[in-house]
Amino acid sequence: MKFKSPLEIYKILPKTNCRQCDFATCMAFSAAVFKAQKRLADCAHLDKSKIGRYEENLGAQSSIERLREDSLKDLKEKISKIDLLSRAESMGAESNGQNGKITIKCLGKEFEIDAEGNLTSQCHTHVWFAIPLFNYILFGAGIDPAGEWVPFRELKDGASWNGLFEQRCEKPLKKIADDCPELFESLINIFSGTRAANPNIPSNIKADVSVILLPFPKLPILICYWRPEDGLESELHLFFDRTAERNLNIENIFALGTGLASMLEKIILKHT
């Protein structure tokens, strides 16, 4: 088993908040371990048998991070070999005149890409986000959304990825929504989300709370949450425009959803 989030690391910690690891809380320490900034052995109260057993998982996590970095390097090289400015308009980006750069708005924030594939923004840029973004720029067809929402499993290649998508994206987001009722207001305020009021949303997916995010200009995501009621558990599901795979392949749509869930977990950890 690989650690999929800081919360999984937190579950095995003693939760003493002793500060001997130089962090104020065990939650903050777990986030640092997940990002390889600390080791489990830096926890003075964790049983040594647990350290040995779980350090292997963190080693595998580090390998995944290296693969992502290699993938990002390859994509940057591909960006440097295309006419970046010619891709701007079709992908909903803007060219910055003669400097060879384009600006693209993602989740309400402006990101700038130059002719060498360097990505800059006023906010922090994550590998999990940069890889889907470069794939969107390089290989997207630039198809405008049709305004017809489908669940992840109904995308052309979504069925084979759906089990993992539920485990690594929808279930973590549902837990956050259950524990933090202010989640959707945060999505609106931090990521320029909008309350869904689209008449094309079918009645069977109209939820108690629905928010539309725009990670890329032509790739909207609809997040729907049904509150618990009459003994029934809450539900949370993501929906995509039926054109989504024309602009981004299923692997990168998966990475976008799971990366968003992971980022929100870290934000929650930071503020608790």
SEPALUM-797905 format. One record per residue (C-alpha): z, x, y; residue number from 1. Coordinates in Angstrom, 3 decimals, m for minus. Each point is the difference from the previous one (the first is absolute). Layout:
<pts>
<pt w="Z" u="X" v="Y" k="NUM"/>
...
</pts>
This chain:
<pts>
<pt w="0.000" u="0.000" v="0.000" k="1"/>
<pt w="m0.946" u="1.267" v="3.452" k="2"/>
<pt w="1.956" u="m0.881" v="3.122" k="3"/>
<pt w="m2.094" u="m2.486" v="1.960" k="4"/>
<pt w="2.240" u="m0.284" v="3.052" k="5"/>
<pt w="3.178" u="1.379" v="1.612" k="6"/>
<pt w="1.805" u="m3.141" v="m1.164" k="7"/>
<pt w="m0.397" u="1.060" v="m3.644" k="8"/>
<pt w="1.638" u="3.339" v="0.810" k="9"/>
<pt w="2.777" u="m1.756" v="1.908" k="10"/>
<pt w="0.882" u="m2.037" v="m3.103" k="11"/>
<pt w="1.081" u="3.136" v="m1.922" k="12"/>
<pt w="2.066" u="1.476" v="2.863" k="13"/>
<pt w="3.803" u="m0.426" v="0.189" k="14"/>
<pt w="m0.242" u="m1.876" v="3.337" k="15"/>
<pt w="3.031" u="1.752" v="1.483" k="16"/>
<pt w="m1.632" u="0.831" v="3.361" k="17"/>
<pt w="2.069" u="3.206" v="m0.061" k="18"/>
<pt w="m2.381" u="1.912" v="2.338" k="19"/>
<pt w="0.289" u="3.212" v="m2.063" k="20"/>
<pt w="m3.798" u="m0.051" v="m0.343" k="21"/>
<pt w="m0.271" u="0.093" v="3.836" k="22"/>
<pt w="m1.178" u="m3.621" v="0.145" k="23"/>
<pt w="2.073" u="m2.886" v="1.316" k="24"/>
<pt w="m0.732" u="m2.292" v="m2.951" k="25"/>
<pt w="m1.148" u="0.168" v="m3.608" k="26"/>
<pt w="m2.975" u="m2.155" v="1.033" k="27"/>
<pt w="m1.166" u="2.643" v="2.473" k="28"/>
<pt w="0.497" u="2.708" v="m2.629" k="29"/>
<pt w="m2.111" u="m1.931" v="m2.529" k="30"/>
<pt w="m2.880" u="m0.200" v="2.495" k="31"/>
<pt w="0.217" u="3.773" v="0.559" k="32"/>
<pt w="m0.070" u="0.637" v="m3.769" k="33"/>
<pt w="m3.038" u="m2.255" v="m0.401" k="34"/>
<pt w="m1.819" u="2.015" v="2.682" k="35"/>
<pt w="1.060" u="3.294" v="m1.698" k="36"/>
<pt w="2.095" u="0.992" v="3.025" k="37"/>
<pt w="3.114" u="0.063" v="m2.207" k="38"/>
<pt w="0.735" u="0.380" v="m3.724" k="39"/>
<pt w="2.194" u="m2.231" v="m2.146" k="40"/>
<pt w="2.155" u="3.078" v="m0.606" k="41"/>
<pt w="0.969" u="m0.099" v="3.687" k="42"/>
<pt w="2.171" u="m3.039" v="m0.797" k="43"/>
<pt w="3.490" u="1.361" v="m0.730" k="44"/>
<pt w="1.085" u="m3.100" v="m1.929" k="45"/>
<pt w="m3.000" u="m0.639" v="m2.254" k="46"/>
<pt w="0.521" u="0.652" v="m3.701" k="47"/>
<pt w="m1.824" u="3.156" v="m1.132" k="48"/>
<pt w="m1.546" u="m1.789" v="m2.988" k="49"/>
<pt w="m1.620" u="m2.484" v="2.388" k="50"/>
<pt w="m1.298" u="2.843" v="2.173" k="51"/>
<pt w="m1.726" u="1.637" v="m2.969" k="52"/>
<pt w="m1.459" u="m3.267" v="m1.251" k="53"/>
<pt w="m1.383" u="m1.206" v="3.301" k="54"/>
<pt w="m1.194" u="3.265" v="1.549" k="55"/>
<pt w="m3.010" u="m0.196" v="m2.337" k="56"/>
<pt w="m0.996" u="m3.262" v="1.676" k="57"/>
<pt w="0.143" u="1.669" v="3.396" k="58"/>
<pt w="m2.161" u="2.849" v="m1.295" k="59"/>
<pt w="m2.622" u="m2.546" v="m1.021" k="60"/>
<pt w="0.312" u="m1.599" v="3.438" k="61"/>
<pt w="m0.731" u="3.389" v="1.596" k="62"/>
<pt w="m3.132" u="0.320" v="m2.150" k="63"/>
<pt w="m1.208" u="m3.364" v="1.267" k="64"/>
<pt w="0.531" u="1.160" v="3.577" k="65"/>
<pt w="m2.064" u="3.132" v="m0.669" k="66"/>
<pt w="m2.838" u="m2.108" v="m1.437" k="67"/>
<pt w="0.071" u="m2.156" v="3.126" k="68"/>
<pt w="m0.179" u="3.058" v="2.238" k="69"/>
<pt w="m2.982" u="1.336" v="m2.002" k="70"/>
<pt w="m1.716" u="m3.388" v="0.258" k="71"/>
<pt w="0.583" u="m0.092" v="3.758" k="72"/>
<pt w="m1.453" u="3.499" v="0.378" k="73"/>
<pt w="m3.144" u="m1.067" v="m1.890" k="74"/>
<pt w="m0.414" u="m3.116" v="2.159" k="75"/>
<pt w="0.382" u="1.996" v="3.217" k="76"/>
<pt w="m2.805" u="2.280" v="m1.184" k="77"/>
<pt w="m2.196" u="m3.038" v="m0.668" k="78"/>
<pt w="0.753" u="m1.337" v="3.500" k="79"/>
<pt w="m1.128" u="3.324" v="1.502" k="80"/>
<pt w="m3.415" u="m0.405" v="m1.658" k="81"/>
<pt w="m0.890" u="m3.466" v="1.301" k="82"/>
<pt w="m1.082" u="m1.314" v="3.387" k="83"/>
<pt w="3.404" u="m1.457" v="0.822" k="84"/>
<pt w="m1.094" u="m1.686" v="3.225" k="85"/>
<pt w="m2.703" u="m1.972" v="m1.803" k="86"/>
<pt w="2.676" u="m1.546" v="m2.265" k="87"/>
<pt w="2.239" u="m1.112" v="2.851" k="88"/>
<pt w="m1.451" u="m3.366" v="1.003" k="89"/>
<pt w="m0.609" u="m1.313" v="m3.522" k="90"/>
<pt w="3.601" u="0.757" v="m1.026" k="91"/>
<pt w="1.561" u="m1.549" v="3.107" k="92"/>
<pt w="0.804" u="3.339" v="1.644" k="93"/>
<pt w="m0.947" u="1.344" v="3.424" k="94"/>
<pt w="m1.743" u="3.287" v="0.762" k="95"/>
<pt w="1.567" u="2.205" v="2.652" k="96"/>
<pt w="m3.184" u="1.053" v="1.752" k="97"/>
<pt w="m1.168" u="3.576" v="m0.410" k="98"/>
<pt w="3.140" u="1.505" v="m1.571" k="99"/>
<pt w="m1.041" u="m0.984" v="m3.514" k="100"/>
<pt w="3.140" u="m2.059" v="m0.632" k="101"/>
<pt w="0.503" u="m3.631" v="m0.927" k="102"/>
<pt w="3.006" u="m2.239" v="0.625" k="103"/>
<pt w="0.963" u="m2.670" v="m2.493" k="104"/>
<pt w="2.820" u="m2.524" v="0.326" k="105"/>
<pt w="2.133" u="m0.337" v="m3.128" k="106"/>
<pt w="3.089" u="m2.224" v="m0.198" k="107"/>
<pt w="m0.098" u="m0.268" v="3.779" k="108"/>
<pt w="0.056" u="3.782" v="0.525" k="109"/>
<pt w="m2.875" u="2.201" v="1.132" k="110"/>
<pt w="m1.089" u="2.837" v="m2.284" k="111"/>
<pt w="m2.472" u="2.672" v="1.025" k="112"/>
<pt w="m2.289" u="1.836" v="m2.435" k="113"/>
<pt w="m2.047" u="3.020" v="1.056" k="114"/>
<pt w="m3.183" u="1.423" v="m1.535" k="115"/>
<pt w="2.046" u="2.326" v="m2.242" k="116"/>
<pt w="2.011" u="m2.839" v="m1.485" k="117"/>
<pt w="3.188" u="0.679" v="1.922" k="118"/>
<pt w="2.057" u="m3.180" v="0.404" k="119"/>
<pt w="2.383" u="m0.400" v="2.935" k="120"/>
<pt w="2.085" u="m2.822" v="1.399" k="121"/>
<pt w="3.026" u="m0.603" v="2.188" k="122"/>
<pt w="1.803" u="m1.135" v="m3.168" k="123"/>
<pt w="0.514" u="2.010" v="m3.188" k="124"/>
<pt w="m3.020" u="0.134" v="m2.330" k="125"/>
<pt w="0.777" u="m0.304" v="m3.726" k="126"/>
<pt w="m2.168" u="1.293" v="m2.845" k="127"/>
<pt w="0.170" u="m3.395" v="m1.740" k="128"/>
<pt w="m1.564" u="m1.536" v="3.131" k="129"/>
<pt w="m2.444" u="2.783" v="0.880" k="130"/>
<pt w="m1.730" u="m0.040" v="m3.409" k="131"/>
<pt w="m0.935" u="m3.727" v="0.100" k="132"/>
<pt w="m0.998" u="0.364" v="3.667" k="133"/>
<pt w="m2.410" u="2.867" v="m0.713" k="134"/>
<pt w="m1.444" u="m1.925" v="m2.963" k="135"/>
<pt w="m0.452" u="m3.024" v="2.270" k="136"/>
<pt w="m1.893" u="2.130" v="2.545" k="137"/>
<pt w="m2.062" u="1.879" v="m2.577" k="138"/>
<pt w="m0.965" u="m2.697" v="m2.475" k="139"/>
<pt w="0.676" u="m3.418" v="1.554" k="140"/>
<pt w="m2.958" u="m2.331" v="0.428" k="141"/>
<pt w="1.240" u="m1.270" v="3.365" k="142"/>
<pt w="m0.048" u="m3.619" v="m1.189" k="143"/>
<pt w="1.745" u="m2.483" v="2.303" k="144"/>
<pt w="2.810" u="m2.002" v="m1.658" k="145"/>
<pt w="m1.105" u="m3.411" v="m1.312" k="146"/>
<pt w="3.362" u="m1.660" v="0.701" k="147"/>
<pt w="0.468" u="m0.962" v="m3.663" k="148"/>
<pt w="3.252" u="1.255" v="m1.555" k="149"/>
<pt w="0.396" u="1.005" v="m3.649" k="150"/>
<pt w="2.923" u="1.596" v="m1.877" k="151"/>
<pt w="m0.268" u="3.638" v="m1.027" k="152"/>
<pt w="m0.726" u="m0.926" v="m3.640" k="153"/>
<pt w="m3.091" u="m1.986" v="1.022" k="154"/>
<pt w="m1.679" u="2.899" v="1.744" k="155"/>
<pt w="m2.912" u="1.244" v="m2.129" k="156"/>
<pt w="1.905" u="2.951" v="m1.480" k="157"/>
<pt w="3.500" u="m1.288" v="0.719" k="158"/>
<pt w="0.981" u="m1.424" v="m3.399" k="159"/>
<pt w="0.539" u="3.380" v="m1.697" k="160"/>
<pt w="2.186" u="1.223" v="2.886" k="161"/>
<pt w="1.903" u="m3.234" v="0.559" k="162"/>
<pt w="3.059" u="0.700" v="m2.186" k="163"/>
<pt w="0.692" u="3.252" v="1.812" k="164"/>
<pt w="m0.737" u="m1.611" v="3.351" k="165"/>
<pt w="2.625" u="m2.675" v="m0.629" k="166"/>
<pt w="2.583" u="2.605" v="m1.061" k="167"/>
<pt w="m0.605" u="2.553" v="2.742" k="168"/>
<pt w="m1.011" u="m2.180" v="2.941" k="169"/>
<pt w="0.846" u="m3.693" v="m0.247" k="170"/>
<pt w="3.408" u="0.268" v="m1.717" k="171"/>
<pt w="1.367" u="2.672" v="2.406" k="172"/>
<pt w="m1.251" u="m2.029" v="2.984" k="173"/>
<pt w="1.586" u="m3.155" v="m1.434" k="174"/>
<pt w="3.343" u="1.789" v="m0.322" k="175"/>
<pt w="m0.221" u="1.164" v="3.608" k="176"/>
<pt w="m0.875" u="m3.526" v="1.148" k="177"/>
<pt w="2.921" u="m1.431" v="m2.019" k="178"/>
<pt w="2.487" u="2.546" v="1.368" k="179"/>
<pt w="m1.350" u="0.274" v="3.546" k="180"/>
<pt w="m1.054" u="m3.355" v="1.465" k="181"/>
<pt w="m1.195" u="1.809" v="3.110" k="182"/>
<pt w="m2.729" u="1.805" v="m2.005" k="183"/>
<pt w="m2.843" u="m2.176" v="1.216" k="184"/>
<pt w="1.027" u="0.222" v="3.627" k="185"/>
<pt w="0.028" u="3.778" v="m0.469" k="186"/>
<pt w="m3.521" u="m0.098" v="m1.439" k="187"/>
<pt w="m1.146" u="m1.943" v="3.043" k="188"/>
<pt w="1.782" u="2.217" v="2.516" k="189"/>
<pt w="m0.532" u="3.442" v="m1.575" k="190"/>
<pt w="m3.421" u="m0.422" v="m1.595" k="191"/>
<pt w="m1.606" u="m2.596" v="2.284" k="192"/>
<pt w="m0.008" u="m2.627" v="m2.731" k="193"/>
<pt w="m0.823" u="m3.605" v="0.831" k="194"/>
<pt w="1.347" u="m3.275" v="m1.340" k="195"/>
<pt w="m2.632" u="m1.469" v="m2.281" k="196"/>
<pt w="m1.563" u="m3.128" v="1.467" k="197"/>
<pt w="m3.381" u="0.259" v="m1.702" k="198"/>
<pt w="m1.445" u="m3.366" v="m1.021" k="199"/>
<pt w="m1.837" u="1.795" v="m2.833" k="200"/>
<pt w="3.289" u="0.766" v="m1.800" k="201"/>
<pt w="m0.016" u="m2.244" v="m3.100" k="202"/>
<pt w="2.892" u="m2.448" v="m0.275" k="203"/>
<pt w="1.238" u="1.613" v="m3.236" k="204"/>
<pt w="0.854" u="3.257" v="1.811" k="205"/>
<pt w="1.534" u="m1.478" v="3.140" k="206"/>
<pt w="3.467" u="1.508" v="0.032" k="207"/>
<pt w="3.266" u="m0.261" v="1.933" k="208"/>
<pt w="m0.951" u="3.170" v="1.880" k="209"/>
<pt w="m3.469" u="1.569" v="0.170" k="210"/>
<pt w="m0.982" u="3.084" v="1.974" k="211"/>
<pt w="m3.410" u="1.630" v="0.322" k="212"/>
<pt w="m0.124" u="3.787" v="0.352" k="213"/>
<pt w="m3.071" u="2.005" v="0.926" k="214"/>
<pt w="0.330" u="3.448" v="m1.604" k="215"/>
<pt w="m3.684" u="0.644" v="0.739" k="216"/>
<pt w="m2.236" u="m1.990" v="2.353" k="217"/>
<pt w="m1.966" u="m1.707" v="m2.794" k="218"/>
<pt w="2.688" u="m0.093" v="m2.682" k="219"/>
<pt w="2.654" u="m2.662" v="0.781" k="220"/>
<pt w="2.992" u="m0.646" v="m2.278" k="221"/>
<pt w="1.843" u="m3.324" v="m0.199" k="222"/>
<pt w="3.670" u="0.232" v="m1.078" k="223"/>
<pt w="1.500" u="m3.324" v="m1.114" k="224"/>
<pt w="3.680" u="m0.647" v="m0.731" k="225"/>
<pt w="1.543" u="m3.081" v="m1.571" k="226"/>
<pt w="3.778" u="m0.286" v="0.489" k="227"/>
<pt w="2.247" u="m0.850" v="m2.996" k="228"/>
<pt w="0.411" u="m3.735" v="m0.414" k="229"/>
<pt w="1.651" u="m2.419" v="m2.472" k="230"/>
<pt w="0.926" u="2.748" v="m2.467" k="231"/>
<pt w="m3.430" u="1.635" v="0.143" k="232"/>
<pt w="m0.309" u="3.666" v="0.913" k="233"/>
<pt w="m1.794" u="1.152" v="3.119" k="234"/>
<pt w="m3.576" u="1.209" v="m0.283" k="235"/>
<pt w="m2.104" u="2.463" v="1.948" k="236"/>
<pt w="m3.694" u="0.672" v="m0.499" k="237"/>
<pt w="m2.739" u="1.885" v="1.820" k="238"/>
<pt w="m3.456" u="m1.425" v="0.530" k="239"/>
<pt w="m3.206" u="1.756" v="1.026" k="240"/>
<pt w="m3.268" u="m1.127" v="1.500" k="241"/>
<pt w="m2.573" u="m0.498" v="m2.739" k="242"/>
<pt w="m2.131" u="2.725" v="1.647" k="243"/>
<pt w="2.780" u="2.619" v="m0.294" k="244"/>
<pt w="m1.609" u="2.096" v="m2.753" k="245"/>
<pt w="m3.208" u="0.268" v="2.019" k="246"/>
<pt w="1.970" u="2.056" v="2.522" k="247"/>
<pt w="2.504" u="1.796" v="m2.250" k="248"/>
<pt w="0.157" u="0.572" v="m3.751" k="249"/>
<pt w="2.767" u="m1.542" v="m2.093" k="250"/>
<pt w="1.879" u="3.280" v="m0.518" k="251"/>
<pt w="0.366" u="0.475" v="3.735" k="252"/>
<pt w="0.876" u="m3.661" v="0.609" k="253"/>
<pt w="2.748" u="0.524" v="m2.592" k="254"/>
<pt w="1.137" u="3.196" v="1.781" k="255"/>
<pt w="0.031" u="m1.829" v="3.334" k="256"/>
<pt w="2.208" u="m2.811" v="m1.307" k="257"/>
<pt w="2.441" u="2.230" v="m1.886" k="258"/>
<pt w="0.149" u="2.448" v="2.900" k="259"/>
<pt w="0.853" u="m2.807" v="2.400" k="260"/>
<pt w="2.817" u="m1.141" v="m2.315" k="261"/>
<pt w="1.350" u="3.550" v="m0.265" k="262"/>
<pt w="m0.120" u="0.498" v="3.762" k="263"/>
<pt w="1.911" u="m3.236" v="0.624" k="264"/>
<pt w="2.648" u="1.049" v="m2.563" k="265"/>
<pt w="0.490" u="3.236" v="1.921" k="266"/>
<pt w="0.275" u="m1.854" v="3.308" k="267"/>
<pt w="2.650" u="m2.283" v="m1.509" k="268"/>
<pt w="1.901" u="3.015" v="m1.401" k="269"/>
<pt w="m0.088" u="1.693" v="3.379" k="270"/>
<pt w="1.500" u="m2.987" v="1.774" k="271"/>
<pt w="2.725" u="m0.883" v="m2.526" k="272"/>
</pts>
